[in-house]
């Protein structure tokens, strides 16, 4: 069981026949593993990399580079950074990068300062080395994600298939991810035009490109202003956190009814509501069969 963002869940593993482990090290990861030690030393103590005046400290840099490479390459393989698709970079990939960098930096620090004792290497170099690894691995994946977009905010609406304009009420983490999900849809059929939230510190700010234009009590005026601009709101999606307030939910139902706009929860829109088992579907308890003793059949 894992605690992730305050929610406990049990990860579901793949079928046994489909979980073959294949060590994989991409070309960029291998190049960055080799380059990171020199970059870390250059950031901390550039004089150790002086080629024209080599010293004992300069020679120890080679030993430190070999140690870090020997620790980083297995860490990258064990944390399976090469298995993750770079153009779909996510938070899960970032945690794996943190784990690989911390493991490589910690192991190399132990070998450098406690086992081999390379005294010329500054004590802060492992921390800089870990930061260099994280920036390199994460930066390359972010660039790959940016250079290889799929979907996007293209408007492919037509008179036969018009774009559905949606107003989001109540901003939470799930709603923010929903905006990103719709931005990646291709062809695009739904657009969240704006968001409403009752928290004052969110007014005027943007969530993944969608602006919070007002409070939920202002939804009637928001409908009118968009209608003046020629933008019709087709649906209203409300977050589950917003619907926990019964009075706010009743007010939303009233205003949407007056405007003739359909509203629903985000969970029901995506068919993610909890499954309810009807009472009649409950299994009938079975009465266990009790075998009669042998002597009861004896006359």
VMD Tcl script that draws the C-alpha trace (Angstrom):
set ca {
  {0.00 0.00 0.00}
  {1.36 3.41 -1.00}
  {0.46 6.88 0.29}
  {0.31 9.20 -2.74}
  {-0.92 12.81 -2.39}
  {-2.75 11.87 0.81}
  {-4.64 8.98 -0.79}
  {-3.88 5.35 -0.06}
  {-3.99 2.94 -2.94}
  {-2.65 -0.49 -3.79}
  {-0.86 -0.58 -7.15}
  {-2.03 -3.29 -9.52}
  {0.83 -5.20 -11.08}
  {0.92 -6.44 -14.65}
  {0.26 -10.11 -15.44}
  {3.19 -12.36 -14.60}
  {3.72 -13.34 -18.23}
  {3.98 -9.66 -19.25}
  {6.42 -8.42 -16.62}
  {9.71 -9.45 -18.17}
  {12.47 -7.17 -16.91}
  {14.70 -5.81 -19.65}
  {17.55 -3.53 -18.53}
  {17.48 -0.46 -20.73}
  {19.74 2.58 -20.83}
  {18.94 5.20 -23.46}
  {21.63 7.03 -25.40}
  {21.00 10.38 -23.72}
  {20.92 8.86 -20.22}
  {24.25 7.17 -20.87}
  {25.82 10.39 -22.17}
  {24.51 12.37 -19.20}
  {25.82 9.77 -16.74}
  {29.28 10.28 -18.22}
  {29.03 14.09 -18.37}
  {27.44 14.78 -14.99}
  {30.59 14.20 -12.83}
  {32.63 16.73 -14.81}
  {29.78 19.26 -14.72}
  {29.38 18.87 -10.96}
  {33.10 19.30 -10.30}
  {33.26 22.30 -12.66}
  {30.42 23.99 -10.81}
  {32.02 23.40 -7.41}
  {35.79 23.61 -8.01}
  {36.77 24.50 -11.60}
  {40.51 24.48 -10.85}
  {40.40 20.68 -10.44}
  {39.71 20.44 -14.18}
  {42.74 22.48 -15.22}
  {44.46 20.50 -17.97}
  {47.53 22.74 -18.24}
  {48.51 22.43 -14.55}
  {47.49 18.94 -13.37}
  {47.75 18.19 -9.68}
  {46.92 15.38 -7.28}
  {43.42 16.82 -6.98}
  {43.03 16.76 -10.75}
  {43.97 13.10 -10.80}
  {41.38 12.37 -8.12}
  {38.69 13.80 -10.38}
  {39.17 10.79 -12.68}
  {38.63 8.47 -9.74}
  {35.54 10.38 -8.69}
  {34.19 10.23 -12.25}
  {34.66 6.45 -12.39}
  {32.93 6.02 -9.03}
  {29.95 8.16 -9.97}
  {29.55 6.51 -13.36}
  {29.69 3.09 -11.71}
  {26.97 4.14 -9.27}
  {24.73 6.12 -11.63}
  {24.45 3.62 -14.48}
  {23.00 0.81 -12.29}
  {20.70 3.31 -10.56}
  {19.28 4.46 -13.90}
  {18.69 0.84 -14.90}
  {17.20 -0.21 -11.54}
  {14.78 2.72 -11.46}
  {13.85 1.91 -15.07}
  {14.26 5.39 -16.46}
  {14.84 3.95 -19.92}
  {11.48 2.13 -19.91}
  {9.50 5.36 -19.54}
  {8.33 7.08 -22.72}
  {10.06 10.46 -22.74}
  {7.39 12.41 -24.62}
  {4.80 11.48 -21.97}
  {6.70 12.87 -19.00}
  {4.70 12.73 -15.74}
  {5.07 13.09 -11.98}
  {5.73 9.36 -11.65}
  {8.73 9.71 -13.94}
  {9.99 12.66 -11.89}
  {9.89 10.63 -8.66}
  {11.85 7.86 -10.39}
  {14.47 10.42 -11.48}
  {14.73 11.72 -7.90}
  {15.21 8.17 -6.65}
  {17.90 7.34 -9.19}
  {19.78 10.60 -8.54}
  {19.63 10.22 -4.75}
  {20.80 6.61 -4.92}
  {23.69 7.40 -7.27}
  {24.76 10.46 -5.27}
  {24.54 8.69 -1.91}
  {26.41 5.59 -3.03}
  {29.14 7.60 -4.73}
  {29.53 9.83 -1.64}
  {30.04 6.80 0.60}
  {32.65 5.32 -1.73}
  {34.38 8.66 -2.32}
  {34.71 9.91 1.26}
  {34.48 6.79 3.45}
  {36.02 3.97 1.43}
  {38.53 5.37 -1.08}
  {38.89 8.77 0.66}
  {39.40 11.21 -2.19}
  {40.17 14.23 -0.01}
  {40.59 16.67 -2.90}
  {36.92 16.36 -3.85}
  {34.81 18.97 -2.00}
  {32.20 17.54 0.38}
  {29.36 19.39 -1.34}
  {30.08 17.84 -4.74}
  {27.67 14.86 -4.32}
  {24.76 17.23 -3.67}
  {25.63 19.24 -6.78}
  {26.03 15.98 -8.69}
  {22.52 14.85 -7.69}
  {21.08 18.20 -8.81}
  {22.90 17.91 -12.16}
  {21.48 14.43 -12.71}
  {17.93 15.55 -11.92}
  {18.14 18.63 -14.13}
  {19.59 16.67 -17.02}
  {17.21 13.70 -16.91}
  {14.10 15.79 -16.24}
  {15.05 18.59 -18.62}
  {15.63 16.24 -21.53}
  {12.26 14.59 -21.00}
  {10.46 17.92 -20.74}
  {12.06 19.08 -23.98}
  {11.09 15.82 -25.69}
  {7.53 16.24 -24.43}
  {7.45 19.81 -25.74}
  {8.91 18.91 -29.14}
  {6.55 15.97 -29.68}
  {3.05 17.27 -28.92}
  {0.03 15.12 -29.64}
  {-3.37 16.65 -29.93}
  {-3.47 20.24 -28.81}
  {-5.84 23.17 -28.68}
  {-6.74 23.03 -32.37}
  {-10.39 23.90 -33.03}
  {-11.80 21.42 -35.51}
  {-15.43 22.35 -34.94}
  {-17.81 22.62 -37.86}
  {-21.52 23.29 -38.34}
  {-22.06 19.54 -38.45}
  {-19.94 18.93 -35.33}
  {-19.85 22.12 -33.21}
  {-17.45 22.59 -30.32}
  {-19.02 22.08 -26.89}
  {-18.23 25.01 -24.57}
  {-18.03 24.07 -20.89}
  {-17.90 26.23 -17.76}
  {-16.05 24.63 -14.84}
  {-17.36 25.35 -11.34}
  {-15.06 24.59 -8.42}
  {-11.33 24.22 -9.03}
  {-9.47 21.28 -7.52}
  {-6.61 18.99 -8.53}
  {-8.93 16.71 -10.48}
  {-10.36 19.64 -12.42}
  {-6.89 20.92 -13.25}
  {-5.93 17.52 -14.65}
  {-9.20 17.44 -16.60}
  {-8.21 20.68 -18.35}
  {-4.89 19.12 -19.39}
  {-6.69 15.99 -20.56}
  {-9.00 17.98 -22.81}
  {-6.09 19.99 -24.20}
  {-4.57 16.71 -25.41}
  {-7.78 15.54 -27.10}
  {-7.57 15.15 -30.86}
  {-9.76 15.96 -32.64}
  {-10.93 18.57 -30.16}
  {-14.63 18.41 -29.25}
  {-14.80 20.09 -25.82}
  {-13.35 23.37 -24.61}
  {-13.42 24.67 -21.03}
  {-13.85 28.39 -21.57}
  {-13.55 29.56 -17.95}
  {-13.73 28.47 -14.33}
  {-15.61 29.71 -11.27}
  {-14.44 29.36 -7.69}
  {-15.54 30.89 -4.40}
  {-12.04 31.29 -2.95}
  {-10.96 34.93 -3.28}
  {-7.25 34.20 -3.77}
  {-8.01 32.28 -7.00}
  {-9.97 35.04 -8.72}
  {-8.22 36.30 -11.83}
  {-5.66 33.51 -11.85}
  {-5.29 30.74 -14.46}
  {-5.35 26.96 -14.07}
  {-3.56 25.29 -17.00}
  {-4.53 28.18 -19.24}
  {-8.15 28.53 -18.02}
  {-8.91 31.73 -16.11}
  {-10.97 31.84 -12.93}
  {-13.38 34.64 -13.89}
  {-15.60 34.85 -10.82}
  {-17.50 33.16 -8.04}
  {-20.18 30.54 -8.42}
  {-22.89 33.07 -7.42}
  {-22.02 35.09 -10.53}
  {-22.79 32.30 -12.96}
  {-25.92 34.00 -14.33}
  {-24.00 37.14 -15.27}
  {-21.23 35.00 -16.75}
  {-23.78 33.34 -19.04}
  {-25.03 36.73 -20.18}
  {-21.58 38.19 -20.84}
  {-20.49 35.20 -22.89}
  {-23.75 35.36 -24.83}
  {-23.06 39.02 -25.69}
  {-19.62 38.00 -26.99}
  {-21.20 35.30 -29.13}
  {-19.94 32.40 -27.02}
  {-22.67 30.05 -25.88}
  {-22.11 27.90 -22.80}
  {-23.42 24.42 -23.58}
  {-22.69 22.66 -20.29}
  {-21.54 23.29 -16.73}
  {-19.28 20.80 -14.96}
  {-18.98 21.00 -11.19}
  {-16.23 19.47 -9.08}
  {-17.11 17.01 -6.33}
  {-15.52 19.32 -3.75}
  {-17.88 22.12 -4.79}
  {-20.94 19.85 -4.67}
  {-20.23 18.94 -1.05}
  {-21.79 22.31 -0.19}
  {-25.49 21.51 -0.51}
  {-26.63 25.14 -0.66}
  {-24.10 25.96 -3.38}
  {-25.21 22.91 -5.37}
  {-28.88 23.94 -5.09}
  {-28.03 27.48 -6.23}
  {-26.10 26.08 -9.20}
  {-29.07 23.91 -10.14}
  {-31.38 26.95 -9.97}
  {-29.20 29.24 -12.11}
  {-28.50 26.57 -14.71}
  {-32.22 25.76 -14.87}
  {-33.06 29.43 -15.42}
  {-30.49 29.65 -18.24}
  {-31.48 26.32 -19.76}
  {-27.94 24.96 -19.43}
  {-27.35 21.38 -18.41}
  {-24.99 20.80 -15.48}
  {-23.40 17.68 -14.05}
  {-20.53 16.62 -11.86}
  {-17.11 15.92 -13.33}
  {-17.22 12.37 -11.99}
  {-20.54 11.62 -13.72}
  {-19.29 13.21 -16.95}
  {-16.32 10.85 -17.05}
  {-18.34 7.91 -15.72}
  {-16.20 7.77 -12.57}
  {-18.91 7.79 -9.94}
  {-18.73 5.04 -7.28}
  {-20.45 1.88 -8.39}
  {-23.55 1.12 -6.32}
  {-24.70 -2.49 -6.04}
  {-28.53 -2.75 -5.81}
  {-29.97 -4.55 -2.84}
  {-31.58 -7.27 -4.93}
  {-28.18 -8.15 -6.39}
  {-26.81 -9.14 -3.01}
  {-25.97 -12.85 -3.03}
  {-28.22 -15.13 -1.00}
  {-26.30 -16.73 1.85}
  {-25.88 -20.47 1.40}
  {-26.76 -22.80 4.21}
  {-23.96 -25.30 4.67}
  {-24.94 -28.94 4.27}
  {-24.49 -30.92 7.47}
  {-23.75 -34.56 6.82}
  {-25.67 -37.06 8.94}
  {-23.57 -39.43 11.08}
  {-23.33 -43.01 9.98}
  {-25.02 -44.41 13.04}
  {-28.29 -42.54 12.20}
  {-28.82 -44.94 9.28}
  {-28.57 -48.02 11.50}
  {-31.94 -49.51 12.44}
}
mol new
graphics top color blue
foreach p $ca { graphics top sphere $p radius 0.5 }
foreach p [lrange $ca 0 end-1] q [lrange $ca 1 end] { graphics top cylinder $p $q radius 0.2 }
display resetview
